[in-house]
Structures are given as structure tokens and as C-alpha cells.
Amino acid sequence: MKTQTQDTPIKHQEHLKRQSDVLSFQMKKLSSKQSDFNSKTATLKEKIKKKYDDMKRILDEDLRITLSQLDTEAEAMERTVEDRIEKCYHLTQEIDQQLAELSAQLEKDKQQCQEKISEMEGRIMKTLKKTDPELIQMDEFKNEQLLDLTINLLLFIRSQVPVTKKLFQSCESVTYTDTWQEVPENPSRFETTLNVLSRKGFQDVRNYWEVQVTGKTYWELGLTYPNIPRKGREEDSWLGRGPTSWCIEYFNADYTAWHNGVPHQLTHVSGRNFERIGIFSSSEGGLICFLGADTMTPLYSFCAGTFTDSLYQAVCPGHDNQGTNNKPLLLCDASKSTPML
């Protein structure tokens, strides 16, 4: 009995020691778990910070592109206003000259004087009508949409809803070939150039379309009235060489904007290769904008005032350019915003 009494405290002591060891091991595991949590939290914070940095970079780039596009449109409008002011100024000088001549002839030939006055009045009214400041208007609706899209972008980021925009290429393409094709004569066929026009003109107030130009070294893209010359002198039919069409020309890494025979060298994108070119038109603002659609980089904007006819899509694939330009132009459909399954 005495031995059993002495064994009991010893066993109890050993049991408590084992329990203490268990608790010590448990504390080590808890400390390890806490360290693991801290490490994972730090890693997660770093990942989230990187994502926010990426969002900031994307938003900064989007802001830069948006402001650049607005600057380009403002410059186009300023050029148009200055051009019309110059026309008014030249006509004013001509009026002063004719007034002096009419004053000298007034006593000699009143009838001839009256005819010149009537002719001048007609020209004045025509010029005033063409240079009416009301014809030059900003596309306020587009600007409101731009602001709404910016707000929606902020809501999108906050809600973390993934949205994917995709463009879908149609089967429509334009390719140059040096193989002669026997086709019947058609008055609407171009005689001295490779232009191709859409079958129908734009009916909507605003339109946007894109053309894939990957792998090409020469092309012309733009918009035209249906009465663009099809025959006659070679230059008359080229896009942008007359008053009825607007275009961007790409040749061996250089970009040029054309309208009414006036070239505008686009040195800010010289040497850059875009996979797609976007063309936007607004009949309300009388605006035609060309964009590098890959990054929505503004290329050039024309402020036409008021369009006098329907606008037709116009593309020219260009000649073979010593064997470097055999890829086709692919017309893309930019109207869809959800994936096609």
C-alpha cells in the first residue's frame, strides 16, 4: 500500500509534464500558424497593391488618349474656323476693290454696275451661308457619352465585374492581284485606281468601323460621297484628292491625311505599325476621325461642317509595292460587344 501511495504522485507528475509538453508544442504550432498568416497576408497585400497599380496605369493611359482625342478634334475645328475666316477676309478685300471700281463706273454704266452689285450680293450671301458659325458644332451628345463612359468605368472597377470587348472580323476583305479579270464595263467601276466603296451609305448619325491592316505596306482608308469621280484623270479618283472624300494613306511606314488634295503629314505616328485603323464619323459635329484602334491613338480629325450627302466606306488595298503588299485589307465589325459562341 505504501508503494502505491508513492507511485500515484509520480504518475501524476509525469502526466502533467506530458500535458505541458503537448501545450508547448501546441503553442509552437500556433506561432507557426500566425507567422504563416502574416506571410500570406503580406503576399496578398502586395498582389492587391500591384493590381491597383495596374489599374492606375490603365486609367492614366485612358485619360491620356481621351484628352489627346479631344485636342485633335479641337485642332480640326480651329483649322476649319481659320480657313473660313480667311475666305471671308479675302472676299472682303475683293468687295472693297469692286466698290472702288463700281464708284468709278457708276456714272458711265449704271446697268453694268447693277449687274455687278447683284452678282456680288449673291456671292456674299453664298459665302455667309457656307461660313455660318452655326454649321460648326461640337458633338455634345458624344461628349456626354464620353463622360458617362468614364463614370461607368469607375463603377466597373469598384464592382469588379469583368467585361470583355471583342471585335469580330467579317468575311469581307479587299486584296490586290495583278491577274487581269475579264469583267463587263460598269459606270460605277473605278478606271485608274483600286478603290472599293461600300454598297450602302451611312444612315445613322454616328458611325464607327475598323479595318485590319496587318502585314501591309501600302493602303488608303476613308469616307467618300457617292459622286467621287470614277473615270478621267488618275488623281481625280484617288481618295482625299478632291472635295468629296477624306482618307488616311499609309506608305512604307509614313502616314498622310488627305482631303481636297491637301496632304497632312502625320509625323507623330511615323514608323508605328497598327493592326487596325478605326474611322469615326458624326453628322451632328461634321466630324471624321481616324484612330490607331489597337491603342485608340488619335491619328487625324477633319471638321467638315455639314455633310451634303451620305458617306460611303472607301478602301484601297494599294499596289503590290515590290512584292511587300500582298496581304488583304479585312473589314471588321465593331458593333458587337459580347463574344460570339
C-alpha positions as a printed NumPy array, in Angstrom:
array([[   0.   ,    0.   ,    0.   ],
       [   2.841,    2.352,    0.716],
       [   4.351,    1.769,   -2.741],
       [   1.078,    2.502,   -4.473],
       [   0.745,    5.753,   -2.49 ],
       [   4.217,    6.864,   -3.621],
       [   3.579,    5.874,   -7.278],
       [   0.457,    7.957,   -7.615],
       [   2.159,   11.414,   -7.262],
       [   4.936,   10.312,   -9.612],
       [   2.497,    9.222,  -12.293],
       [   0.536,   12.388,  -11.835],
       [   3.716,   14.424,  -12.168],
       [   4.676,   12.575,  -15.36 ],
       [   1.187,   13.07 ,  -16.784],
       [   1.282,   16.816,  -16.107],
       [   4.688,   17.037,  -17.708],
       [   3.406,   15.323,  -20.84 ],
       [   0.465,   17.714,  -20.904],
       [   2.852,   20.622,  -20.556],
       [   4.885,   19.286,  -23.489],
       [   1.7  ,   18.969,  -25.53 ],
       [   0.777,   22.575,  -24.73 ],
       [   4.253,   23.794,  -25.615],
       [   4.058,   22.022,  -28.954],
       [   0.597,   23.491,  -29.49 ],
       [   1.969,   26.976,  -28.839],
       [   4.74 ,   26.372,  -31.365],
       [   2.182,   25.316,  -33.939],
       [   0.068,   28.387,  -33.171],
       [   3.114,   30.624,  -33.517],
       [   3.943,   28.941,  -36.816],
       [   0.335,   29.382,  -37.964],
       [   0.438,   33.071,  -37.011],
       [   3.674,   33.519,  -38.94 ],
       [   2.133,   31.736,  -41.911],
       [  -0.929,   34.02 ,  -41.748],
       [   1.277,   37.111,  -41.594],
       [   3.299,   35.917,  -44.586],
       [   0.181,   35.153,  -46.643],
       [  -1.39 ,   38.497,  -45.683],
       [   1.744,   40.365,  -46.759],
       [   1.807,   38.46 ,  -50.063],
       [  -1.897,   39.19 ,  -50.668],
       [  -1.405,   42.88 ,  -49.874],
       [   1.448,   43.054,  -52.359],
       [  -0.666,   41.369,  -55.075],
       [  -3.601,   43.726,  -54.436],
       [  -1.281,   46.737,  -54.478],
       [   0.113,   45.58 ,  -57.832],
       [  -3.417,   45.237,  -59.238],
       [  -4.267,   48.771,  -58.099],
       [  -1.013,   49.993,  -59.663],
       [  -2.041,   48.274,  -62.91 ],
       [  -5.5  ,   49.885,  -62.749],
       [  -3.923,   53.294,  -62.172],
       [  -1.61 ,   52.786,  -65.149],
       [  -4.538,   51.766,  -67.377],
       [  -6.651,   54.704,  -66.206],
       [  -3.771,   57.147,  -66.731],
       [  -3.269,   55.839,  -70.27 ],
       [  -7.02 ,   56.003,  -70.982],
       [  -7.088,   59.595,  -69.71 ],
       [  -4.131,   60.496,  -71.922],
       [  -5.79 ,   59.005,  -75.015],
       [  -9.138,   60.671,  -74.255],
       [  -7.592,   64.118,  -73.757],
       [  -5.434,   63.654,  -76.851],
       [  -8.511,   62.798,  -78.942],
       [ -10.327,   65.889,  -77.684],
       [  -7.267,   68.026,  -78.527],
       [  -7.179,   66.555,  -82.038],
       [ -10.853,   67.344,  -82.621],
       [ -10.377,   70.878,  -81.264],
       [  -7.451,   71.445,  -83.637],
       [  -9.553,   70.256,  -86.584],
       [ -12.33 ,   72.67 ,  -85.654],
       [  -9.815,   75.506,  -85.202],
       [  -8.355,   74.849,  -88.671],
       [ -11.835,   74.97 ,  -90.194],
       [ -12.73 ,   78.214,  -88.428],
       [  -9.451,   79.858,  -89.507],
       [  -9.992,   78.71 ,  -93.099],
       [ -13.478,   80.239,  -93.189],
       [ -12.276,   83.467,  -91.587],
       [  -9.619,   83.677,  -94.3  ],
       [ -12.253,   83.167,  -97.016],
       [ -14.372,   85.956,  -95.526],
       [ -11.314,   88.23 ,  -95.331],
       [ -10.337,   87.664,  -98.969],
       [ -13.899,   88.269, -100.105],
       [ -13.982,   91.485,  -98.055],
       [ -10.858,   92.696,  -99.861],
       [ -12.446,   91.849, -103.189],
       [ -15.584,   93.731, -102.181],
       [ -13.526,   96.825, -101.351],
       [ -11.799,   96.612, -104.711],
       [ -15.054,   96.221, -106.613],
       [ -16.653,   99.062, -104.654],
       [ -13.865,  101.327, -105.815],
       [ -14.298,  100.145, -109.399],
       [ -18.076,  100.494, -109.232],
       [ -17.82 ,  104.018, -107.903],
       [ -15.705,  104.991, -110.934],
       [ -18.087,  103.326, -113.367],
       [ -21.302,  104.393, -111.73 ],
       [ -21.814,  107.445, -113.941],
       [ -20.765,  105.608, -117.119],
       [ -22.743,  102.453, -116.968],
       [ -25.421,  102.097, -114.288],
       [ -26.798,   98.902, -115.782],
       [ -23.438,   97.142, -115.705],
       [ -22.906,   98.44 , -112.206],
       [ -26.211,   96.959, -111.047],
       [ -25.323,   93.551, -112.515],
       [ -22.019,   93.509, -110.673],
       [ -23.729,   94.53 , -107.463],
       [ -26.279,   91.731, -107.85 ],
       [ -23.52 ,   89.203, -108.594],
       [ -21.546,   90.344, -105.576],
       [ -24.599,   90.22 , -103.33 ],
       [ -25.186,   86.643, -104.445],
       [ -21.593,   85.698, -103.665],
       [ -21.837,   87.43 , -100.296],
       [ -24.969,   85.526,  -99.363],
       [ -23.426,   82.246, -100.534],
       [ -20.253,   82.883,  -98.547],
       [ -22.182,   83.899,  -95.437],
       [ -24.235,   80.733,  -95.722],
       [ -21.179,   78.485,  -96.175],
       [ -19.238,   80.17 ,  -93.359],
       [ -22.141,   80.339,  -90.889],
       [ -20.63 ,   79.644,  -87.425],
       [ -23.747,   77.63 ,  -86.55 ],
       [ -22.603,   74.994,  -89.06 ],
       [ -19.549,   74.287,  -86.903],
       [ -20.826,   72.487,  -83.834],
       [ -19.317,   70.197,  -81.275],
       [ -20.888,   66.801,  -80.869],
       [ -22.293,   67.492,  -77.401],
       [ -24.024,   64.112,  -77.301],
       [ -20.703,   62.335,  -77.899],
       [ -19.043,   64.392,  -75.17 ],
       [ -21.823,   63.455,  -72.729],
       [ -21.396,   59.819,  -73.697],
       [ -17.657,   60.135,  -73.108],
       [ -18.287,   61.422,  -69.586],
       [ -20.858,   58.672,  -68.951],
       [ -18.379,   56.037,  -70.122],
       [ -15.777,   57.431,  -67.721],
       [ -18.279,   57.203,  -64.849],
       [ -19.221,   53.667,  -65.893],
       [ -15.53 ,   52.754,  -65.954],
       [ -15.201,   53.889,  -62.335],
       [ -18.307,   51.892,  -61.344],
       [ -16.92 ,   48.889,  -63.206],
       [ -13.646,   48.983,  -61.271],
       [ -15.457,   49.358,  -57.962],
       [ -17.822,   46.482,  -58.638],
       [ -15.032,   44.279,  -60.08 ],
       [ -17.33 ,   42.941,  -62.784],
       [ -15.245,   41.509,  -65.646],
       [ -16.217,   42.888,  -69.041],
       [ -14.563,   41.857,  -72.31 ],
       [ -14.887,   43.768,  -75.548],
       [ -14.104,   41.901,  -78.746],
       [ -14.188,   42.885,  -82.391],
       [ -15.355,   40.342,  -84.936],
       [ -13.973,   40.223,  -88.412],
       [ -16.466,   39.675,  -91.166],
       [ -15.585,   37.733,  -94.252],
       [ -15.32 ,   40.946,  -96.239],
       [ -11.801,   41.645,  -97.485],
       [ -10.072,   43.592, -100.25 ],
       [  -6.953,   42.215, -101.937],
       [  -4.769,   43.438, -104.816],
       [  -3.982,   40.988, -107.607],
       [  -2.053,   41.531, -110.828],
       [  -4.146,   38.881, -112.611],
       [  -6.334,   40.537, -115.251],
       [ -10.03 ,   39.854, -114.751],
       [ -12.494,   39.989, -117.616],
       [ -15.474,   41.898, -116.253],
       [ -18.201,   43.873, -118.043],
       [ -17.947,   47.653, -118.205],
       [ -19.734,   49.401, -115.329],
       [ -20.06 ,   53.188, -114.931],
       [ -19.559,   52.84 , -111.165],
       [ -16.24 ,   50.966, -111.542],
       [ -13.043,   52.921, -110.928],
       [ -10.931,   53.149, -114.053],
       [  -7.493,   54.26 , -112.827],
       [  -7.372,   53.333, -109.148],
       [  -8.025,   50.354, -106.841],
       [ -10.777,   51.953, -104.744],
       [ -13.616,   49.844, -103.357],
       [ -16.76 ,   51.51 , -101.908],
       [ -19.459,   50.086,  -99.652],
       [ -22.763,   49.236, -101.3  ],
       [ -24.738,   51.497,  -98.99 ],
       [ -24.063,   54.814,  -97.316],
       [ -24.336,   55.541,  -93.601],
       [ -27.85 ,   56.268,  -92.386],
       [ -27.077,   56.735,  -88.679],
       [ -25.938,   59.979,  -87.062],
       [ -22.715,   58.384,  -85.76 ],
       [ -20.738,   55.507,  -87.19 ],
       [ -17.558,   53.669,  -86.27 ],
       [ -15.858,   50.895,  -88.2  ],
       [ -12.419,   49.315,  -88.317],
       [ -10.135,   47.797,  -90.93 ],
       [  -7.372,   45.295,  -90.187],
       [  -4.174,   46.362,  -91.97 ],
       [  -1.719,   43.828,  -90.502],
       [   1.227,   42.969,  -92.74 ],
       [   0.567,   45.684,  -95.342],
       [   2.983,   48.378,  -96.516],
       [   0.548,   50.479,  -98.566],
       [  -3.165,   51.257,  -98.121],
       [  -5.749,   54.062,  -98.128],
       [  -8.866,   54.158,  -95.922],
       [ -11.607,   56.73 ,  -95.563],
       [ -15.062,   58.036,  -96.349],
       [ -16.481,   59.499,  -99.543],
       [ -19.626,   60.91 , -101.104],
       [ -21.105,   58.63 , -103.8  ],
       [ -20.27 ,   61.132, -106.571],
       [ -16.484,   60.688, -106.289],
       [ -15.074,   60.604, -109.88 ],
       [ -14.685,   57.101, -111.315],
       [ -13.114,   57.954, -114.698],
       [ -10.942,   60.673, -116.196],
       [  -7.669,   61.931, -114.751],
       [  -5.967,   59.467, -112.422],
       [  -5.669,   61.837, -109.444],
       [  -9.371,   62.739, -109.528],
       [ -10.342,   59.241, -108.39 ],
       [  -7.812,   58.914, -105.574],
       [  -9.208,   59.141, -102.065],
       [  -8.776,   62.552, -100.448],
       [  -7.595,   64.247, -103.646],
       [ -10.909,   66.001, -104.201],
       [ -13.577,   67.752, -102.079],
       [ -15.787,   64.637, -101.944],
       [ -13.591,   62.291,  -99.875],
       [ -11.42 ,   62.091,  -96.75 ],
       [  -8.725,   59.494,  -96.125],
       [  -5.596,   58.32 ,  -94.332],
       [  -2.809,   56.968,  -96.553],
       [  -0.08 ,   54.612,  -95.303],
       [   3.008,   54.025,  -97.424],
       [   6.257,   52.458,  -96.199],
       [   5.754,   53.426,  -92.512],
       [   4.6  ,   57.013,  -93.238],
       [   1.039,   58.266,  -92.621],
       [  -0.652,   61.136,  -94.515],
       [  -4.16 ,   62.579,  -94.102],
       [  -5.789,   63.815,  -97.344],
       [  -8.794,   65.983,  -98.234],
       [  -9.39 ,   68.213, -101.262],
       [  -5.877,   67.47 , -102.493],
       [  -4.187,   68.858,  -99.361],
       [  -1.763,   66.451,  -97.589],
       [  -1.132,   66.488,  -93.831],
       [   1.947,   64.501,  -92.77 ],
       [   1.28 ,   62.615,  -89.504],
       [   4.801,   62.685,  -88.109],
       [   3.651,   61.826,  -84.565],
       [   2.952,   58.212,  -85.659],
       [   5.608,   57.827,  -88.347],
       [   7.175,   54.364,  -88.17 ],
       [   4.408,   52.899,  -85.982],
       [   2.55 ,   49.794,  -87.14 ],
       [  -1.106,   49.482,  -86.15 ],
       [  -3.01 ,   46.233,  -86.641],
       [  -6.36 ,   48.014,  -87.034],
       [  -7.407,   51.504,  -88.102],
       [ -10.691,   52.936,  -86.784],
       [ -12.811,   55.536,  -88.629],
       [ -15.437,   57.525,  -86.695],
       [ -17.915,   59.955,  -88.246],
       [ -20.551,   62.208,  -86.683],
       [ -23.03 ,   64.069,  -88.874],
       [ -24.01 ,   66.31 ,  -85.933],
       [ -20.488,   67.571,  -85.43 ],
       [ -19.472,   67.251,  -89.08 ],
       [ -16.538,   65.238,  -87.789],
       [ -14.387,   62.482,  -89.308],
       [ -11.75 ,   60.973,  -87.006],
       [  -9.077,   58.38 ,  -87.767],
       [  -7.63 ,   56.282,  -84.913],
       [  -4.987,   53.648,  -84.375],
       [  -7.58 ,   51.242,  -82.978],
       [  -5.041,   48.983,  -81.195],
       [  -4.436,   51.677,  -78.555],
       [  -7.161,   54.178,  -79.618],
       [  -4.349,   56.572,  -80.645],
       [  -5.711,   59.677,  -82.462],
       [  -4.257,   59.974,  -85.97 ],
       [  -6.119,   62.931,  -87.518],
       [  -9.55 ,   64.61 ,  -87.462],
       [ -11.388,   66.55 ,  -90.176],
       [ -14.105,   69.076,  -89.283],
       [ -16.304,   69.11 ,  -92.395],
       [ -19.022,   71.407,  -91.033],
       [ -22.136,   69.904,  -92.635],
       [ -22.155,   66.761,  -94.775],
       [ -24.019,   67.341,  -98.048],
       [ -24.634,   63.655,  -98.889],
       [ -24.463,   60.14 ,  -97.478],
       [ -21.   ,   58.892,  -96.558],
       [ -19.704,   55.637,  -98.022],
       [ -16.892,   53.464,  -96.687],
       [ -13.894,   53.561,  -99.034],
       [ -10.775,   51.365,  -99.025],
       [  -7.835,   50.961, -101.375],
       [  -5.511,   47.958, -100.811],
       [  -2.687,   49.588, -102.797],
       [  -0.449,   48.019, -105.439],
       [   1.953,   45.163, -104.637],
       [   4.753,   47.612, -103.656],
       [   7.553,   45.385, -104.982],
       [   6.037,   42.247, -103.5  ],
       [   5.652,   43.582,  -99.934],
       [   1.922,   44.359, -100.002],
       [   0.098,   41.135, -100.849],
       [  -1.891,   40.908,  -97.589],
       [  -5.637,   41.754,  -97.78 ],
       [  -7.498,   44.538,  -96.012],
       [ -10.066,   42.973,  -93.656],
       [ -13.189,   44.928,  -92.736],
       [ -14.08 ,   44.406,  -89.068],
       [ -17.445,   44.65 ,  -87.362],
       [ -17.045,   46.9  ,  -84.299],
       [ -20.738,   46.975,  -83.428],
       [ -20.75 ,   43.831,  -81.25 ],
       [ -19.67 ,   43.945,  -77.629],
       [ -20.243,   40.351,  -76.456],
       [ -18.389,   37.179,  -77.517],
       [ -19.887,   35.116,  -80.333],
       [ -20.219,   31.47 ,  -79.246]])
